Structure formats: C-alpha cells, structure tokens
Amino acid sequence: MRRLKSASRYIWDRIARYALKFGVVGGFGYVIDLSISNALWAYGLSTGNSSWVFSPVGGKMISTSVAILFNWVGNRYWVFRAHRRRDVLKELLEFVAVSVGGMFIALAVLWFTHHVLGYHSLLANNIAGNVVGLGLGTIFRFLLYRYWVYGNHRFEQIEGAQDESELAELALFVEPTATGSVPARFRKDSR
C-alpha cells in the first residue's frame, strides 16, 4: 500500500499536476485561438475575401501565434514557474519553436482535410484544425515543454529559486542518485 501511495505521489508530482495546470492555460489559449480563427474565417467566407489572412491556413497561423504568446506567459509564470530560466529570450525562442511545431501539426491536418479531402466548411475547418490537429499538437507541445524547454537538465539556469518551497519543488524532479539521495544542491541543508 505504501508503494502505491509513493507511486501515485510520484505520478502526481512529475506529470499530473503539470498536465492539469497546462490544461488550464491551454484552455484559455484555445479560446483565444478559436475566437480569432473563427472570426477571420467567418469574415472571409461572408465577404468572399480571398486574402491569405482569411484563408483556413492563414487565419489559423494568426490565431495560433497570438495564443502562443499568451500560453508562454501562462506556462512561464504559473505552470513551470519553478523551472523558468534566467535567459528569458532563449526560453521564449525554445517555447516558440515547440509551439510552432505543434501549430504545424494542426495546420497539416487542416491542410489535408481542406485540400486533399475537399472539406471547405467552417465546421470542417474547426474539426480539423481545432479538434484533431490541436489535440495532436497539444500532446507534442506538453511533452517537449516539460522535458526540453523546462526540463530537469536546465536546473543550473533556473531563475530565482531562492526559497525552500521552490527548492523542494525542484527536488521532486531530480532523479535520486544511486544511493537514493537527492543531489546536494537541491537539499535545504546544503544551502
């Protein structure tokens, strides 16, 4: 029973808590993305404007770019706050690179359904870009944010982990050494 509690605590501390917070930030980003993309698509369909801004792919690129900036702020200052780095620009560039990768997944699904399968309605655009594509892109982004952009290997670059609660939170993500202890730099007695 103790082992089960330990395993569930490990899963909560390492993945589930972050996934839940990530989902909240992503939910707000989704509303931003969905609102902007639908406004652009609806305007393009209703006016017959064929500018790239109002096309399915162009509108999705614009809406996703706005959502990426919102999500970076939410992830940096709430979800992965204990892992944010001193080099803000490098962190932002890596975050944007991963986000763009996720965006391309959604765009590929949208492009495929629009140009290959021939579905041209607003509903088809939403299912392809905002359900299937976004779902696949979200899995991709979460894994790369958690294990690359804000990964354990970045501890030496953490911005302002000065109080014991932040150090304790960081220690949860450090693999114990062969002897089962946490490395000295993450123990409060080593400060």
N, CA, C and O atoms as a DFTB+ gen file, in Angstrom:
764 C
 N C O
     1  1       0.832      -1.198       0.000
     2  2       0.000       0.000       0.000
     3  2       0.872       1.256       0.000
     4  3       0.576       2.237      -0.683
     5  1       1.944       1.203       0.775
     6  2       2.841       2.353       0.834
     7  2       3.488       2.611      -0.527
     8  3       3.664       3.757      -0.940
     9  1       3.830       1.545      -1.199
    10  2       4.442       1.664      -2.520
    11  2       3.459       2.298      -3.513
    12  3       3.858       3.095      -4.362
    13  1       2.180       1.941      -3.402
    14  2       1.154       2.508      -4.265
    15  2       0.998       4.004      -4.005
    16  3       0.878       4.786      -4.948
    17  1       0.998       4.406      -2.741
    18  2       0.922       5.832      -2.406
    19  2       2.140       6.567      -2.943
    20  3       2.034       7.675      -3.468
    21  1       3.291       5.936      -2.803
    22  2       4.519       6.544      -3.291
    23  2       4.477       6.695      -4.813
    24  3       4.887       7.724      -5.348
    25  1       3.988       5.680      -5.498
    26  2       3.899       5.737      -6.959
    27  2       2.898       6.796      -7.402
    28  3       3.157       7.539      -8.348
    29  1       1.756       6.867      -6.724
    30  2       0.765       7.867      -7.108
    31  2       1.277       9.276      -6.823
    32  3       0.993      10.198      -7.587
    33  1       2.016       9.456      -5.754
    34  2       2.606      10.766      -5.438
    35  2       3.639      11.152      -6.497
    36  3       3.718      12.306      -6.919
    37  1       4.418      10.174      -6.911
    38  2       5.429      10.380      -7.941
    39  2       4.765      10.837      -9.248
    40  3       5.216      11.789      -9.884
    41  1       3.684      10.141      -9.639
    42  2       2.989      10.490     -10.875
    43  2       2.372      11.879     -10.757
    44  3       2.451      12.674     -11.694
    45  1       1.758      12.179      -9.611
    46  2       1.161      13.497      -9.411
    47  2       2.223      14.587      -9.494
    48  3       2.036      15.585     -10.190
    49  1       3.343      14.400      -8.782
    50  2       4.384      15.425      -8.731
    51  2       5.113      15.590     -10.057
    52  3       5.503      16.700     -10.417
    53  1       5.299      14.502     -10.780
    54  2       6.085      14.567     -12.009
    55  2       5.285      14.920     -13.253
    56  3       5.811      15.567     -14.159
    57  1       4.008      14.503     -13.314
    58  2       3.271      14.671     -14.561
    59  2       1.899      15.299     -14.359
    60  3       1.601      16.332     -14.958
    61  1       1.071      14.700     -13.536
    62  2      -0.349      15.064     -13.477
    63  2      -0.578      16.513     -13.061
    64  3      -1.413      17.197     -13.654
    65  1       0.139      16.987     -12.068
    66  2      -0.040      18.374     -11.625
    67  2       0.299      19.354     -12.743
    68  3      -0.407      20.340     -12.954
    69  1       1.375      19.073     -13.447
    70  2       1.760      19.926     -14.561
    71  2       0.762      19.825     -15.709
    72  3       0.426      20.827     -16.340
    73  1       0.292      18.613     -15.974
    74  2      -0.674      18.428     -17.056
    75  2      -1.970      19.180     -16.759
    76  3      -2.570      19.761     -17.663
    77  1      -2.400      19.174     -15.509
    78  2      -3.624      19.885     -15.128
    79  2      -3.459      21.398     -15.315
    80  3      -4.312      22.045     -15.922
    81  1      -2.374      21.952     -14.801
    82  2      -2.115      23.383     -14.975
    83  2      -1.941      23.732     -16.456
    84  3      -2.442      24.751     -16.931
    85  1      -1.224      22.870     -17.169
    86  2      -1.012      23.064     -18.599
    87  2      -2.349      23.099     -19.322
    88  3      -2.541      23.888     -20.247
    89  1      -3.271      22.245     -18.901
    90  2      -4.599      22.211     -19.499
    91  2      -5.385      23.488     -19.263
    92  3      -6.108      23.948     -20.147
    93  1      -5.247      24.065     -18.069
    94  2      -5.951      25.321     -17.770
    95  2      -5.422      26.452     -18.653
    96  3      -6.198      27.174     -19.278
    97  1      -4.102      26.599     -18.699
    98  2      -3.507      27.638     -19.550
    99  2      -3.859      27.376     -21.010
   100  3      -4.222      28.293     -21.747
   101  1      -3.747      26.117     -21.415
   102  2      -4.083      25.762     -22.789
   103  2      -5.543      26.008     -23.119
   104  3      -5.873      26.367     -24.249
   105  1      -6.427      25.816     -22.136
   106  2      -7.843      26.086     -22.347
   107  2      -8.102      27.549     -22.684
   108  3      -8.869      27.864     -23.594
   109  1      -7.450      28.439     -21.934
   110  2      -7.577      29.866     -22.242
   111  2      -6.964      30.183     -23.602
   112  3      -7.526      30.957     -24.376
   113  1      -5.809      29.581     -23.889
   114  2      -5.188      29.769     -25.200
   115  2      -6.070      29.247     -26.318
   116  3      -6.126      29.830     -27.400
   117  1      -6.758      28.145     -26.052
   118  2      -7.681      27.561     -27.031
   119  2      -8.825      28.521     -27.345
   120  3      -9.201      28.689     -28.505
   121  1      -9.376      29.145     -26.310
   122  2     -10.471      30.110     -26.525
   123  2      -9.972      31.281     -27.370
   124  3     -10.673      31.745     -28.269
   125  1      -8.766      31.755     -27.081
   126  2      -8.181      32.841     -27.877
   127  2      -8.001      32.392     -29.323
   128  3      -8.399      33.098     -30.250
   129  1      -7.403      31.218     -29.516
   130  2      -7.154      30.668     -30.845
   131  2      -8.463      30.466     -31.605
   132  3      -8.592      30.878     -32.758
   133  1      -9.420      29.836     -30.956
   134  2     -10.710      29.546     -31.579
   135  2     -11.449      30.831     -31.966
   136  3     -12.003      30.927     -33.061
   137  1     -11.454      31.798     -31.078
   138  2     -12.160      33.063     -31.339
   139  2     -11.567      33.805     -32.527
   140  3     -12.287      34.247     -33.422
   141  1     -10.259      33.934     -32.522
   142  2      -9.611      34.686     -33.605
   143  2      -9.739      33.950     -34.933
   144  3     -10.069      34.560     -35.950
   145  1      -9.478      32.634     -34.933
   146  2      -9.544      31.891     -36.200
   147  2     -10.959      31.914     -36.771
   148  3     -11.137      32.112     -37.972
   149  1     -11.962      31.714     -35.925
   150  2     -13.343      31.722     -36.424
   151  2     -13.764      33.101     -36.905
   152  3     -14.492      33.214     -37.891
   153  1     -13.324      34.139     -36.232
   154  2     -13.650      35.500     -36.682
   155  2     -13.046      35.758     -38.063
   156  3     -13.707      36.311     -38.942
   157  1     -11.796      35.357     -38.248
   158  2     -11.139      35.561     -39.549
   159  2     -11.797      34.718     -40.637
   160  3     -12.056      35.209     -41.736
   161  1     -12.069      33.446     -40.331
   162  2     -12.689      32.569     -41.328
   163  2     -14.094      33.034     -41.677
   164  3     -14.464      33.057     -42.851
   165  1     -14.874      33.401     -40.681
   166  2     -16.250      33.840     -40.929
   167  2     -16.261      35.114     -41.765
   168  3     -17.086      35.253     -42.667
   169  1     -15.364      36.034     -41.477
   170  2     -15.285      37.258     -42.256
   171  2     -14.919      36.936     -43.709
   172  3     -15.517      37.472     -44.641
   173  1     -13.939      36.062     -43.888
   174  2     -13.527      35.681     -45.242
   175  2     -14.635      34.999     -46.013
   176  3     -14.824      35.272     -47.198
   177  1     -15.380      34.104     -45.351
   178  2     -16.485      33.409     -46.022
   179  2     -17.639      34.359     -46.334
   180  3     -18.238      34.269     -47.405
   181  1     -17.954      35.260     -45.416
   182  2     -19.119      36.140     -45.612
   183  2     -18.859      37.244     -46.626
   184  3     -19.786      37.684     -47.306
   185  1     -17.634      37.692     -46.738
   186  2     -17.330      38.786     -47.671
   187  2     -16.740      38.294     -48.986
   188  3     -16.633      39.051     -49.951
   189  1     -16.358      37.015     -49.014
   190  2     -15.723      36.495     -50.222
   191  2     -14.287      36.944     -50.360
   192  3     -13.682      36.781     -51.420
   193  1     -13.731      37.512     -49.297
   194  2     -12.347      37.979     -49.306
   195  2     -11.427      36.763     -49.354
   196  3     -11.500      35.890     -48.490
   197  1     -10.570      36.710     -50.356
   198  2      -9.691      35.552     -50.532
   199  2      -8.256      35.830     -50.086
   200  3      -7.345      35.081     -50.438
   201  1      -8.049      36.888     -49.324
   202  2      -6.724      37.207     -48.804
   203  2      -6.228      36.054     -47.937
   204  3      -7.029      35.361     -47.310
   205  1      -4.933      35.849     -47.898
   206  2      -4.373      34.745     -47.112
   207  2      -4.742      34.855     -45.640
   208  3      -4.814      33.840     -44.948
   209  1      -4.977      36.078     -45.145
   210  2      -5.332      36.291     -43.742
   211  2      -6.639      35.585     -43.405
   212  3      -6.808      35.101     -42.286
   213  1      -7.558      35.521     -44.353
   214  2      -8.880      34.946     -44.117
   215  2      -8.999      33.514     -44.620
   216  3     -10.063      32.904     -44.510
   217  1      -7.915      32.974     -45.172
   218  2      -7.921      31.578     -45.625
   219  2      -7.845      30.659     -44.405
   220  3      -7.466      31.111     -43.325
   221  1      -8.192      29.397     -44.553
   222  2      -8.124      28.492     -43.414
   223  2      -6.728      28.422     -42.778
   224  3      -6.600      28.505     -41.556
   225  1      -5.713      28.275     -43.582
   226  2      -4.354      28.150     -43.044
   227  2      -3.842      29.494     -42.524
   228  3      -3.241      29.542     -41.451
   229  1      -4.063      30.574     -43.252
   230  2      -3.605      31.898     -42.820
   231  2      -4.263      32.354     -41.530
   232  3      -3.591      32.850     -40.626
   233  1      -5.579      32.185     -41.443
   234  2      -6.300      32.553     -40.226
   235  2      -5.836      31.749     -39.025
   236  3      -5.725      32.271     -37.916
   237  1      -5.567      30.474     -39.259
   238  2      -5.098      29.608     -38.167
   239  2      -3.687      30.003     -37.729
   240  3      -3.373      29.946     -36.540
   241  1      -2.847      30.398     -38.664
   242  2      -1.496      30.836     -38.301
   243  2      -1.549      32.079     -37.414
   244  3      -0.822      32.167     -36.424
   245  1      -2.391      33.022     -37.758
   246  2      -2.507      34.257     -36.977
   247  2      -3.063      33.961     -35.590
   248  3      -2.507      34.414     -34.590
   249  1      -4.146      33.211     -35.521
   250  2      -4.770      32.932     -34.227
   251  2      -3.853      32.115     -33.325
   252  3      -3.798      32.350     -32.118
   253  1      -3.142      31.172     -33.895
   254  2      -2.233      30.352     -33.105
   255  2      -1.055      31.171     -32.601
   256  3      -0.582      30.949     -31.486
   257  1      -0.578      32.104     -33.393
   258  2       0.544      32.954     -32.960
   259  2       0.169      33.790     -31.740
   260  3       0.970      33.933     -30.817
   261  1      -1.040      34.341     -31.731
   262  2      -1.496      35.117     -30.575
   263  2      -1.623      34.203     -29.355
   264  3      -1.218      34.575     -28.254
   265  1      -2.182      33.012     -29.553
   266  2      -2.347      32.060     -28.453
   267  2      -0.996      31.593     -27.913
   268  3      -0.870      31.359     -26.711
   269  1       0.008      31.454     -28.766
   270  2       1.350      31.032     -28.334
   271  2       1.920      32.044     -27.336
   272  3       2.471      31.654     -26.306
   273  1       1.795      33.318     -27.629
   274  2       2.325      34.335     -26.715
   275  2       1.599      34.296     -25.369
   276  3       2.237      34.400     -24.321
   277  1       0.283      34.149     -25.388
   278  2      -0.473      34.025     -24.150
   279  2      -0.017      32.782     -23.370
   280  3       0.206      32.851     -22.162
   281  1       0.115      31.673     -24.054
   282  2       0.493      30.422     -23.391
   283  2       1.901      30.477     -22.811
   284  3       2.158      29.880     -21.765
   285  1       2.810      31.178     -23.467
   286  2       4.161      31.288     -22.922
   287  2       4.132      31.993     -21.565
   288  3       4.767      31.547     -20.609
   289  1       3.395      33.086     -21.493
   290  2       3.300      33.817     -20.229
   291  2       2.695      32.913     -19.146
   292  3       3.215      32.843     -18.032
   293  1       1.607      32.228     -19.474
   294  2       0.965      31.340     -18.504
   295  2       1.848      30.183     -18.071
   296  3       1.883      29.834     -16.891
   297  1       2.557      29.589     -19.013
   298  2       3.442      28.471     -18.679
   299  2       4.670      28.942     -17.907
   300  3       5.101      28.277     -16.964
   301  1       5.224      30.061     -18.291
   302  2       6.425      30.574     -17.617
   303  2       6.129      30.975     -16.180
   304  3       6.895      30.646     -15.274
   305  1       5.036      31.674     -15.964
   306  2       4.793      32.242     -14.640
   307  2       3.843      31.431     -13.767
   308  3       3.647      31.778     -12.602
   309  1       3.249      30.366     -14.292
   310  2       2.378      29.556     -13.448
   311  2       2.700      28.064     -13.546
   312  3       3.051      27.449     -12.539
   313  1       2.589      27.479     -14.722
   314  2       2.733      26.030     -14.856
   315  2       4.148      25.582     -14.491
   316  3       4.324      24.718     -13.632
   317  1       5.138      26.155     -15.128
   318  2       6.523      25.739     -14.926
   319  2       7.324      26.824     -14.204
   320  3       8.513      26.993     -14.477
   321  1       6.694      27.552     -13.296
   322  2       7.352      28.701     -12.656
   323  2       8.628      28.310     -11.929
   324  3       9.575      29.096     -11.880
   325  1       8.669      27.128     -11.373
   326  2       9.879      26.699     -10.670
   327  2      10.994      26.326     -11.633
   328  3      12.131      26.113     -11.211
   329  1      10.684      26.243     -12.914
   330  2      11.670      25.833     -13.913
   331  2      12.009      26.931     -14.906
   332  3      12.776      26.702     -15.840
   333  1      11.446      28.129     -14.717
   334  2      11.753      29.185     -15.674
   335  2      13.226      29.554     -15.549
   336  3      13.836      29.415     -14.489
   337  1      13.770      30.024     -16.653
   338  2      15.215      30.218     -16.697
   339  2      15.586      31.688     -16.713
   340  3      14.772      32.558     -17.020
   341  1      16.827      31.933     -16.376
   342  2      17.326      33.311     -16.374
   343  2      17.356      33.895     -17.777
   344  3      17.054      35.072     -17.974
   345  1      17.720      33.074     -18.745
   346  2      17.804      33.527     -20.132
   347  2      16.397      33.492     -20.748
   348  3      16.011      32.522     -21.399
   349  1      15.648      34.573     -20.524
   350  2      14.244      34.651     -20.938
   351  2      14.110      34.538     -22.458
   352  3      13.212      33.857     -22.953
   353  1      14.991      35.194     -23.191
   354  2      14.904      35.173     -24.648
   355  2      15.103      33.759     -25.193
   356  3      14.361      33.320     -26.072
   357  1      16.095      33.053     -24.676
   358  2      16.336      31.676     -25.134
   359  2      15.145      30.786     -24.788
   360  3      14.724      29.963     -25.600
   361  1      14.603      30.952     -23.582
   362  2      13.430      30.181     -23.189
   363  2      12.259      30.474     -24.122
   364  3      11.573      29.555     -24.568
   365  1      12.028      31.757     -24.418
   366  2      10.939      32.140     -25.317
   367  2      11.141      31.544     -26.707
   368  3      10.195      31.036     -27.309
   369  1      12.364      31.604     -27.214
   370  2      12.635      31.058     -28.548
   371  2      12.394      29.547     -28.592
   372  3      11.828      29.036     -29.558
   373  1      12.825      28.832     -27.546
   374  2      12.580      27.393     -27.499
   375  2      11.084      27.101     -27.375
   376  3      10.573      26.177     -28.008
   377  1      10.382      27.894     -26.553
   378  2       8.945      27.730     -26.386
   379  2       8.234      27.955     -27.715
   380  3       7.352      27.182     -28.092
   381  1       8.618      29.013     -28.424
   382  2       8.008      29.313     -29.718
   383  2       8.323      28.208     -30.725
   384  3       7.452      27.827     -31.507
   385  1       9.550      27.687     -30.718
   386  2       9.908      26.604     -31.635
   387  2       9.018      25.378     -31.421
   388  3       8.530      24.782     -32.381
   389  1       8.813      25.011     -30.164
   390  2       7.946      23.871     -29.858
   391  2       6.504      24.193     -30.236
   392  3       5.806      23.349     -30.798
   393  1       6.058      25.407     -29.932
   394  2       4.689      25.816     -30.259
   395  2       4.449      25.816     -31.760
   396  3       3.388      25.402     -32.227
   397  1       5.429      26.278     -32.504
   398  2       5.308      26.279     -33.964
   399  2       5.246      24.840     -34.478
   400  3       4.512      24.550     -35.423
   401  1       6.007      23.946     -33.865
   402  2       5.909      22.528     -34.232
   403  2       4.500      22.006     -34.010
   404  3       3.955      21.303     -34.860
   405  1       3.905      22.349     -32.864
   406  2       2.525      21.962     -32.590
   407  2       1.550      22.613     -33.561
   408  3       0.574      21.991     -33.981
   409  1       1.819      23.877     -33.918
   410  2       0.968      24.573     -34.876
   411  2       1.038      23.888     -36.241
   412  3       0.014      23.736     -36.907
   413  1       2.227      23.477     -36.661
   414  2       2.356      22.812     -37.961
   415  2       1.608      21.484     -37.991
   416  3       1.105      21.078     -39.039
   417  1       1.532      20.811     -36.858
   418  2       0.734      19.582     -36.800
   419  2      -0.730      19.913     -37.078
   420  3      -1.377      19.245     -37.885
   421  1      -1.253      20.941     -36.413
   422  2      -2.646      21.356     -36.636
   423  2      -2.853      21.844     -38.069
   424  3      -3.867      21.536     -38.694
   425  1      -1.888      22.606     -38.585
   426  2      -2.009      23.103     -39.959
   427  2      -1.975      21.968     -40.975
   428  3      -2.681      22.012     -41.982
   429  1      -1.162      20.960     -40.715
   430  2      -1.082      19.813     -41.636
   431  2      -2.421      19.078     -41.695
   432  3      -2.881      18.699     -42.772
   433  1      -3.042      18.879     -40.534
   434  2      -4.351      18.230     -40.512
   435  2      -5.372      19.098     -41.247
   436  3      -6.165      18.589     -42.038
   437  1      -5.353      20.403     -40.988
   438  2      -6.280      21.332     -41.640
   439  2      -6.059      21.364     -43.147
   440  3      -7.018      21.310     -43.917
   441  1      -4.821      21.450     -43.565
   442  2      -4.494      21.458     -44.989
   443  2      -4.968      20.181     -45.660
   444  3      -5.556      20.225     -46.741
   445  1      -4.716      19.055     -45.032
   446  2      -5.098      17.749     -45.588
   447  2      -6.615      17.664     -45.783
   448  3      -7.083      17.253     -46.845
   449  1      -7.375      18.049     -44.767
   450  2      -8.833      17.948     -44.896
   451  2      -9.384      18.969     -45.889
   452  3     -10.374      18.699     -46.570
   453  1      -8.756      20.127     -45.975
   454  2      -9.242      21.177     -46.880
   455  2      -8.859      20.892     -48.330
   456  3      -9.702      20.970     -49.223
   457  1      -7.593      20.562     -48.565
   458  2      -7.099      20.438     -49.940
   459  2      -7.125      19.020     -50.485
   460  3      -7.288      18.842     -51.692
   461  1      -6.974      18.018     -49.658
   462  2      -6.957      16.644     -50.144
   463  2      -8.353      16.021     -50.057
   464  3      -8.833      15.427     -51.023
   465  1      -8.997      16.158     -48.906
   466  2     -10.326      15.565     -48.728
   467  2     -11.442      16.448     -49.279
   468  3     -12.545      15.965     -49.536
   469  1     -11.161      17.750     -49.462
   470  2     -12.125      18.648     -50.077
   471  2     -13.220      19.178     -49.166
   472  3     -14.279      19.579     -49.649
   473  1     -12.987      19.188     -47.861
   474  2     -13.966      19.752     -46.936
   475  2     -13.679      21.237     -46.758
   476  3     -12.595      21.612     -46.312
   477  1     -14.664      22.097     -47.112
   478  2     -14.432      23.543     -47.137
   479  2     -15.321      24.338     -46.188
   480  3     -15.316      25.567     -46.244
   481  1     -16.066      23.693     -45.340
   482  2     -16.984      24.422     -44.463
   483  2     -16.285      24.896     -43.186
   484  3     -15.197      24.435     -42.842
   485  1     -16.933      25.812     -42.511
   486  2     -16.434      26.292     -41.226
   487  2     -16.378      25.150     -40.208
   488  3     -15.439      25.070     -39.416
   489  1     -17.375      24.275     -40.228
   490  2     -17.389      23.115     -39.323
   491  2     -16.206      22.191     -39.597
   492  3     -15.539      21.734     -38.669
   493  1     -15.951      21.921     -40.868
   494  2     -14.821      21.053     -41.229
   495  2     -13.491      21.679     -40.799
   496  3     -12.606      20.983     -40.301
   497  1     -13.355      23.002     -40.995
   498  2     -12.136      23.689     -40.563
   499  2     -11.941      23.560     -39.057
   500  3     -10.828      23.336     -38.583
   501  1     -13.039      23.703     -38.308
   502  2     -12.958      23.619     -36.851
   503  2     -12.613      22.215     -36.380
   504  3     -11.785      22.050     -35.484
   505  1     -13.228      21.213     -36.966
   506  2     -12.927      19.833     -36.555
   507  2     -11.477      19.486     -36.877
   508  3     -10.773      18.905     -36.052
   509  1     -11.043      19.843     -38.069
   510  2      -9.676      19.512     -38.474
   511  2      -8.631      20.312     -37.702
   512  3      -7.675      19.744     -37.173
   513  1      -8.812      21.630     -37.638
   514  2      -7.787      22.485     -37.036
   515  2      -7.888      22.619     -35.535
   516  3      -6.871      22.662     -34.843
   517  1      -9.117      22.687     -35.019
   518  2      -9.296      22.994     -33.597
   519  2      -9.654      21.793     -32.733
   520  3      -9.777      21.933     -31.516
   521  1      -9.823      20.630     -33.323
   522  2     -10.081      19.423     -32.527
   523  2      -8.961      18.409     -32.769
   524  3      -8.155      18.141     -31.878
   525  1      -8.918      17.850     -33.977
   526  2      -7.940      16.804     -34.273
   527  2      -6.512      17.361     -34.271
   528  3      -5.642      16.848     -33.568
   529  1      -6.281      18.402     -35.054
   530  2      -4.938      18.968     -35.156
   531  2      -4.443      19.539     -33.844
   532  3      -3.291      19.333     -33.460
   533  1      -5.314      20.253     -33.160
   534  2      -4.927      20.844     -31.888
   535  2      -4.664      19.766     -30.833
   536  3      -3.744      19.898     -30.026
   537  1      -5.464      18.708     -30.840
   538  2      -5.246      17.612     -29.889
   539  2      -3.892      16.950     -30.080
   540  3      -3.168      16.716     -29.111
   541  1      -3.550      16.649     -31.316
   542  2      -2.239      16.044     -31.596
   543  2      -1.106      17.017     -31.272
   544  3      -0.079      16.624     -30.718
   545  1      -1.299      18.274     -31.619
   546  2      -0.288      19.290     -31.328
   547  2      -0.096      19.510     -29.837
   548  3       1.019      19.783     -29.392
   549  1      -1.172      19.396     -29.056
   550  2      -1.086      19.586     -27.609
   551  2      -0.239      18.508     -26.957
   552  3       0.574      18.805     -26.082
   553  1      -0.414      17.288     -27.362
   554  2       0.409      16.196     -26.815
   555  2       1.878      16.459     -27.127
   556  3       2.732      16.340     -26.248
   557  1       2.170      16.808     -28.351
   558  2       3.534      17.129     -28.776
   559  2       4.122      18.262     -27.934
   560  3       5.245      18.155     -27.439
   561  1       3.347      19.363     -27.770
   562  2       3.843      20.524     -27.033
   563  2       4.073      20.210     -25.561
   564  3       5.115      20.565     -25.009
   565  1       3.116      19.552     -24.922
   566  2       3.271      19.262     -23.496
   567  2       4.548      18.473     -23.241
   568  3       5.312      18.817     -22.339
   569  1       4.789      17.442     -24.003
   570  2       5.979      16.617     -23.793
   571  2       7.263      17.408     -24.012
   572  3       8.206      17.277     -23.232
   573  1       7.316      18.220     -25.054
   574  2       8.529      18.988     -25.299
   575  2       8.711      20.153     -24.341
   576  3       9.844      20.473     -23.981
   577  1       7.627      20.798     -23.917
   578  2       7.768      21.847     -22.895
   579  2       8.307      21.238     -21.615
   580  3       9.273      21.739     -21.040
   581  1       7.684      20.163     -21.170
   582  2       8.029      19.570     -19.871
   583  2       9.434      18.996     -19.855
   584  3      10.157      19.148     -18.871
   585  1       9.825      18.340     -20.934
   586  2      11.102      17.630     -20.902
   587  2      12.224      18.303     -21.684
   588  3      13.364      17.845     -21.604
   589  1      11.957      19.360     -22.431
   590  2      13.039      20.062     -23.113
   591  2      13.112      21.516     -22.665
   592  3      14.116      21.917     -22.078
   593  1      12.088      22.315     -22.922
   594  2      12.134      23.742     -22.593
   595  2      12.279      23.949     -21.083
   596  3      13.109      24.745     -20.644
   597  1      11.482      23.242     -20.293
   598  2      11.527      23.372     -18.830
   599  2      12.013      22.079     -18.181
   600  3      11.578      21.735     -17.082
   601  1      12.898      21.374     -18.843
   602  2      13.348      20.062     -18.379
   603  2      14.313      20.103     -17.209
   604  3      14.864      21.148     -16.862
   605  1      14.497      18.953     -16.624
   606  2      15.374      18.809     -15.457
   607  2      16.815      19.211     -15.737
   608  3      17.513      19.672     -14.834
   609  1      17.260      19.046     -16.949
   610  2      18.645      19.357     -17.294
   611  2      18.928      20.861     -17.259
   612  3      20.072      21.271     -17.452
   613  1      17.920      21.677     -17.021
   614  2      18.075      23.125     -17.015
   615  2      18.160      23.713     -15.609
   616  3      18.024      24.927     -15.462
   617  1      18.378      22.910     -14.575
   618  2      18.372      23.408     -13.202
   619  2      19.378      24.522     -12.959
   620  3      19.100      25.453     -12.203
   621  1      20.534      24.439     -13.586
   622  2      21.549      25.453     -13.333
   623  2      21.128      26.814     -13.878
   624  3      21.749      27.827     -13.558
   625  1      20.096      26.845     -14.683
   626  2      19.668      28.105     -15.285
   627  2      18.371      28.630     -14.682
   628  3      17.798      29.582     -15.211
   629  1      17.900      28.045     -13.609
   630  2      16.620      28.424     -13.028
   631  2      16.682      29.846     -12.481
   632  3      17.642      30.234     -11.816
   633  1      15.642      30.605     -12.774
   634  2      15.558      31.987     -12.330
   635  2      15.027      32.041     -10.903
   636  3      13.898      31.622     -10.649
   637  1      15.806      32.540      -9.992
   638  2      15.359      32.882      -8.654
   639  2      14.749      31.796      -7.806
   640  3      13.760      32.062      -7.124
   641  1      15.274      30.594      -7.806
   642  2      14.772      29.560      -6.895
   643  2      15.457      29.784      -5.555
   644  3      16.470      29.155      -5.249
   645  1      14.887      30.694      -4.755
   646  2      15.596      31.109      -3.562
   647  2      14.961      30.652      -2.273
   648  3      15.651      30.534      -1.260
   649  1      13.676      30.393      -2.273
   650  2      13.110      29.951      -1.011
   651  2      13.023      28.423      -0.970
   652  3      13.143      27.751      -1.995
   653  1      12.816      27.899       0.219
   654  2      12.845      26.458       0.406
   655  2      11.728      25.746      -0.343
   656  3      11.916      24.618      -0.799
   657  1      10.574      26.383      -0.478
   658  2       9.474      25.719      -1.185
   659  2       9.808      25.524      -2.661
   660  3       9.464      24.494      -3.240
   661  1      10.474      26.498      -3.275
   662  2      10.858      26.338      -4.666
   663  2      11.937      25.284      -4.815
   664  3      11.906      24.498      -5.761
   665  1      12.893      25.256      -3.891
   666  2      13.918      24.219      -3.956
   667  2      13.320      22.840      -3.730
   668  3      13.736      21.870      -4.365
   669  1      12.346      22.746      -2.831
   670  2      11.684      21.464      -2.589
   671  2      10.922      21.022      -3.833
   672  3      10.915      19.838      -4.172
   673  1      10.274      21.978      -4.519
   674  2       9.552      21.634      -5.735
   675  2      10.521      21.171      -6.820
   676  3      10.228      20.233      -7.561
   677  1      11.666      21.826      -6.910
   678  2      12.670      21.405      -7.883
   679  2      13.201      20.021      -7.567
   680  3      13.439      19.223      -8.473
   681  1      13.386      19.733      -6.304
   682  2      13.933      18.438      -5.899
   683  2      13.023      17.294      -6.316
   684  3      13.501      16.173      -6.494
   685  1      11.738      17.538      -6.476
   686  2      10.820      16.488      -6.909
   687  2      11.160      15.993      -8.300
   688  3      10.818      14.866      -8.659
   689  1      11.830      16.822      -9.090
   690  2      12.098      16.465     -10.469
   691  2      13.522      15.993     -10.701
   692  3      13.911      15.715     -11.836
   693  1      14.280      15.904      -9.658
   694  2      15.646      15.441      -9.774
   695  2      15.653      13.953      -9.490
   696  3      15.165      13.507      -8.452
   697  1      16.199      13.202     -10.400
   698  2      16.309      11.763     -10.179
   699  2      17.282      11.528      -9.026
   700  3      18.370      12.104      -9.012
   701  1      16.903      10.687      -8.056
   702  2      17.815      10.390      -6.961
   703  2      19.088       9.735      -7.489
   704  3      19.087       9.092      -8.539
   705  1      20.148       9.909      -6.756
   706  2      21.407       9.281      -7.133
   707  2      21.317       7.785      -6.862
   708  3      20.295       7.303      -6.372
   709  1      22.364       7.059      -7.173
   710  2      22.372       5.607      -6.979
   711  2      22.115       5.228      -5.526
   712  3      21.586       4.152      -5.249
   713  1      22.486       6.101      -4.601
   714  2      22.270       5.803      -3.187
   715  2      20.867       6.184      -2.729
   716  3      20.506       5.958      -1.575
   717  1      20.067       6.767      -3.642
   718  2      18.695       7.131      -3.307
   719  2      18.545       8.525      -2.744
   720  3      17.448       8.911      -2.341
   721  1      19.623       9.290      -2.705
   722  2      19.528      10.639      -2.149
   723  2      19.401      11.665      -3.265
   724  3      19.736      11.397      -4.419
   725  1      18.917      12.830      -2.904
   726  2      18.795      13.938      -3.837
   727  2      20.152      14.643      -3.891
   728  3      20.804      14.791      -2.857
   729  1      20.591      15.080      -5.076
   730  2      21.871      15.788      -5.169
   731  2      21.949      16.953      -4.184
   732  3      20.940      17.595      -3.889
   733  1      23.137      17.218      -3.684
   734  2      23.354      18.197      -2.612
   735  2      22.807      19.581      -2.942
   736  3      22.287      20.254      -2.051
   737  1      22.905      20.021      -4.173
   738  2      22.471      21.381      -4.495
   739  2      20.969      21.581      -4.355
   740  3      20.498      22.718      -4.383
   741  1      20.196      20.486      -4.202
   742  2      18.762      20.609      -4.044
   743  2      18.274      20.241      -2.632
   744  3      17.070      20.183      -2.382
   745  1      19.204      19.999      -1.731
   746  2      18.813      19.731      -0.346
   747  2      18.891      21.021       0.436
   748  3      19.831      21.798       0.268
   749  1      17.910      21.257       1.291
   750  2      17.901      22.521       2.015
   751  2      19.036      22.620       3.006
   752  3      19.408      23.729       3.390
   753  1      19.609      21.492       3.442
   754  2      20.724      21.543       4.391
   755  2      22.036      21.937       3.713
   756  3      23.030      22.186       4.395
   757  1      22.048      21.996       2.358
   758  2      23.283      22.342       1.660
   759  2      23.368      23.818       1.326
   760  3      24.340      24.267       0.719
   761  1      22.353      24.575       1.720
   762  2      22.314      25.990       1.353
   763  2      23.100      26.840       2.287
   764  3      23.164      28.056       2.110
